[in-house]
Amino acid sequence: MSSESAPLSPVDFSTFVVSLASNVMMHLDEKEGVNLPLAKHTIDILSMLEKKTAGNLGPDEEKLLKSVLYQVRMSYVKRSKDAV
């Protein structure tokens, strides 16, 4: 079975958050070519989601979003310092 025809998992809030976080990490990867503005833009999207969904997430979703935001922010800060 080729990757093009492989079934995709259903999209839910958690997979959406993880997908955005993966994009951030891709933008911070030296092999892919670091793009700090795009990484920050995607972090800002995650931050906006956190604000707009406050009080409407299940405990696991809220924990995931907070954890992902912390991880990508710390990675962004580290990569920003490396770029200087």
N, C-alpha and C positions, 0 to 999 in steps of 0.2 A: 504494500500500500504506500503510495507516495505521500509526501508531506502535504501536497496540495489537496488531496482528497481525504486526509485524516479528519475525523470528526472533531469539532471544537467543543470545549466545555461551554455550558451555558454562561452567559454574561450576567453577573450579579455585582453588587457593590464591591465586594472583596476582589473579584478578578479585575474590575475596573481600576481600583486603587493600585493593585500590584502591577498592572499594565503601565500605569503612569509612572510608578516608581522605577520600573524597568527602563522606561524611556529616559528618566533622569540619569540613571547609572550608565546608559549607553552614551549620553551626551558628556559624561565625565570620564569616559574610557579613552585612554591615550591611543589605543589601537584603532579606535573608531574615529578619533579626532575630537579633542576636547572642544566643547561648545558651551561655555559658561552661560551666555545669555539664554540659550534654549533650555539648559538645565534649570536656571532660575525661573524661567517662565513656567515650566512644568511644576516646579515646587510651589509657585504661586497658585497654580490651579488646584493642587492638593490642599493648600492652605485655605483657599476659598471654599472648597468642598467641606473642609472641617467646620468652617464658620456657618455655612448654609445648611448643614445637616445636624448642627448641634441640637441635642435633645430628640433626634429622630432616628438614631442608629441603635442597633442592638449592642450589648456589651462587647461582643467579639468584634463587631465592625468598628466600634469606637476605639478599641484597643489596637486593632490592626492599623487604622489610620494614624493614630498618635505615634505608634512605633515606626511606621513607614516614614512619616514626616521627620521624626528625629533622625533616622538613619540617613535619609537623603540630604537633610540639612547639614549634618556632620560631614558627609562625603563632599558636599559642595564647598564647605568652609575649608576642608583639607585641600581640595583641588585648587581653590582660589589662592591659598597660601603658596602652593607649589608653583603657580603660574607667575608669581611676583618675582 
